[in-house]
Amino acid sequence: MLALLVAVVYGAALTVAVVVALVSGEVGPLWGVTLFSAAAEGVTATGPSLLFLVLAGLSWSWGIWQILRGPPTAPDPDILRLRLALYASAATMFLLYLTASIRLDTTVVDSAVMCVLVVLFMRLLGRGRPYMRGAGLLGYGGFTVIGVLDLLERPVPEGVELVCGLAALLWTALVLRAQGADDRWRTATVAYGVAALVTPLVLVPVALPFSGEEGAAEALGVVSSVLMMIWLARSAHDLAAPRHRPAPEATPEA
């Protein structure tokens, strides 16, 4: 009920903002409800810019519906802790958008929560996946350190962010593979995770012809972020369901 109510309210706000943009050419309200920031001075409504902003708004609408309709809490302590960490990670990703307009850097919090998530995933999936654990801690632990260095205005060695980014992508891919072999997670949930990984690769060439359109890159970034948040939230939702068959034993990855 809450998910439906919030989705309807957001959808109504999005509709009003679109109508305002079409009638008056003022994109400020639409920019606010889709990118959660103020529109740059002098930005006017164009066909492509409106299309991208509406796409971002529809992504938020679908994300609200998918994320807020979670089932009751699972009784197992390990599962409960992982579910809370998954929800917290989705929430901190959304917090990045809310705090961007006030120039408050919350990337450290987001990365730190993901570090906790890496550890809790390993407890549930088993300890026979050292590559998964190592990739996750290197990626998100590294981003946490980078965030702290940025806050302290200290330099970050060149290439470190790329290494951490690749490690985080590897961890996500390994988790998705493990989820696909474990029926505690539904096929649709894994599909959202795969889409979250693949979408940026598809959206980059799509955005290139519209690089001059204000908000295009940000709107396409929303699509990718919402897919990731849906994957995190659905991964938590699915853990409330009973496990029907044991997952195959993980073989040590040396």
Secondary structure, 3 states (H helix, E strand, C coil): CHHHHHHHHHHHHHHHHHHHHHHHCCCHHHHHHHHCCCCCCCCCCCHHHHHHHHHHHHHHHHHHHHHHCCCCCCCCHHHHHHHHHHHHHHHHHHHHHHHHCCCCCCHHHHHHHHHHHHHHHHHHHCCCCHHHHHHHHHHHHHHHHHHHHHHCCCCCCCCHHHHHHHHHHHHHHHHHHHHHCCCCCCHHHHHHHHHHHHHHHHHHHHHHHHCCCCCHHHHHHHHHHHHHHHHHHHHHHHCCCCCCCCCCCCCCCC
